[in-house]
Each structure stands twice: as structure tokens, then as C-alpha cells.
Amino acid sequence: MSGGTAVLAVRVGPVSAALRPAVLARHVLLAVAGFGLFCLAVGRGDYPVSPAQVLEVLAGGGTGAERFVVVELRLPRAVLGILVGAALGIAGALTQSTLRNPLAGPDILGVTAGASLGAVALLAFGGAGAGASLGTPAAALAGGLITAVAVYLLGWRAGVDRLRLVLIGIGINAMLLALVNWLLVRAAITDVGTALRWLSGSLALSDWSEIRPLAVGFVVATGLALWSVPTSAVLRLGDDPARSLGVRLHSRQAVILFAAVLLASFATAAAGPIAFVALAAPQIARRGYRVAGEPVVGSALVGVILVLGSDIVAQTMFPVEFPVGIVTSAFGAIFLLWLLVRANRAGSG
């Protein structure tokens, strides 16, 4: 018992962890909500399937038509939504925690814009046929990683200067978005439509052939991110306390940011730039869990809920289907304004 909060100590061999029942309860609640949205997302469409029928199909039952609709047509989209939401949530939590800035994230640091530039460059110069199979995701992944390395090197000043890194990221982000617009102007009109569909951020064109290799990368990056969680918690104490505890500050910061960049790049490569999820998910989780830092697992679960919920809204709330990125951008803009107003009130108080 610590400070009135129950803590359960769990040890498996050399690995130990502290589990708080209140936190576990929130994990379970968010997981149940995410699974409910998953069932709704799989069941929505011209051929409606009830949540009970979705569960039956997933358990191996159902009619042939139901299995085809659920497994082949809709399940890839829902699974991609889970992977993308979790990846963006974790990436945002790691970035904000390491840089100790609630407004930091892959969108702000230019990683998403770099991935967009890589994909649009392929589509603009190679034509729509060049984006077939894994071409566009591979180009987006390369663009995101190259941008992250450039921002990190430019932001280095005898270590990771947090303010400098954010400012350079904002500048690089603006420059890359300008290059994206320039490529759209120069590209053939037939290729512009394909590029714009990708830039809007969508789960609609997902299939198993693209999800499987991206899922492998997601698992590897998530493992690296979870391995970095204890160090991230120590870094929130400040640079000097972290050094006094024996943490190799710069190398650990680099590993954590690299894990965040990998996750954001994989998510963008898979579905295009889905804005503001990486920014909003950690802050929503932080307030829901009532903790000092950004909870990684909670941020992943909130990210899944945001992406799946936004995709359901995009499919059902308008006369025509909208890309999920448009819905998350609308929500994220409102949330960002709320964060800024709250910060100004806290500063003036």
C-alpha cells in the first residue's frame, strides 16, 4: 500500500513490475470499449452483420457469406485501425514523455510530413502503378525515418535539446509540407487523385497482403517501445535526477525517440497521415488515468478507440464515406485549442 493506493508486486524470474488495480481496471475498461468498437466496425456496411454474428464468425462459425464479408472484406480494415491507433498512441506517449512537452508528437516533429513526402514523391514520379503492393508504404516508411534522423541531428547540441528539437521539427514539417504541395502541382492529374486519397489518411484500401509485413514491424517497434517504458518514467524526473540514477541520458533518449519514430512511420506508411491521434491520445489517457506522465498502454488503447471510433463516424455519419484522417483532424484541432486554452489559464493562474 503506497499513499492510499494498492500496489501488487509481480516478479517473473529477473523481471518485476508493480501493478495497480485501479490502473488495471482502466486498462480493462478501455480494452472492452475498443473491442466493442472493433465489432461495430466489422459489422457496418452494405451487408450488415451484428456484433453477435461477428463474434460467431471470429470463433469459426457463421455462413459462407458472413465469413467472406467479415474475414476478407472488413476484418483487414478493423485490424489496421487497431494497429495504427495503438502505434500512434504509443508514439505520442513516448515523444511527449521524453521531450516533456504535451504538444510534441510525430506530427509536430515532421515525421508524418516526411512519410507523406516519400509516398507522394513515389506516386508523382512513378505514377499510380508504382504505389502497388508495398511500394507506397515502403516509400512512406523511408521518408519518415530519414526525416527523423535529420531532425535529431539538427537538434543535437551536446545532447538532445528539447526546445531546439521541437522548433527544428516545426520548421522541417513546414518545409516538407510545402514540398508535398509542390509535387502535387507538378504531378499528372491522374496521379494527383491517388496521392490526395493517400494524404487524407484512410483505412479503406487495406488488405492482408499489406497488413502482415507492417504488423511484423509494428510488433518489433512496440517491443522496443515497451522495453523503454521504465527509462521513460525516469526521464520524466528531469535530466539531473536521471543521471544520478545511472541512466545513460542521451543514448536512452535516442532509443526511445527511435521507437516512437518507427511506430509513427509504420502507422503512416500503412494508412497515410492520420492527424492528431498521436497528440490527443496520450493527453486523454493522462487525464483518464490521473497520473503524472503519459501512460504508454493507456495511450495505445485510447489511440485504438480514437481511430476505430473516427472510422465508424466517417462511414456512417455523412452521405458519403469520409477518410478517417478528416474526422481525426477535426477532432484534433478542437482538442489542440482546448489544450492551449487550458495551458494559458494555468499560466495566468
Sequence and secondary structure as in RCSB ss.txt:
>XXXX:A:sequence
MSGGTAVLAVRVGPVSAALRPAVLARHVLLAVAGFGLFCLAVGRGDYPVSPAQVLEVLAGGGTGAERFVVVELRL
PRAVLGILVGAALGIAGALTQSTLRNPLAGPDILGVTAGASLGAVALLAFGGAGAGASLGTPAAALAGGLITAVA
VYLLGWRAGVDRLRLVLIGIGINAMLLALVNWLLVRAAITDVGTALRWLSGSLALSDWSEIRPLAVGFVVATGLA
LWSVPTSAVLRLGDDPARSLGVRLHSRQAVILFAAVLLASFATAAAGPIAFVALAAPQIARRGYRVAGEPVVGSA
LVGVILVLGSDIVAQTMFPVEFPVGIVTSAFGAIFLLWLLVRANRAGSG
>XXXX:A:secstr
 BTTB  EEEEETTEEEEE HHHHHHHHHHHHHHHHHHHHHHH SSS   HHHHHHHHTT S HHHHIIIIIIIH
HHHHHHHHHHHHHHHHHHHHHHHHT TT SHHHHTHHHHHHHHHHHHHHHH GGGGTTTHHHHHHHHHHHHHHHH
HHHHHBSSSB HHHHHHHHHHHHHHHHHHHHHHHHHS HHHHHHHHHHHT  STT  HHHHHHHHHHHHHHHHHH
HHTHHHHHHHTT HHHHHHTT  HHHHHHHHHHHHHHHHHHHHHHH   TTHHHHHHHHHHHHHT SS  HHHHH
HHHHHHHHHHHHHHHHSSSS   HHHHHHHHHHHHHHHHHHHHHHHHH 
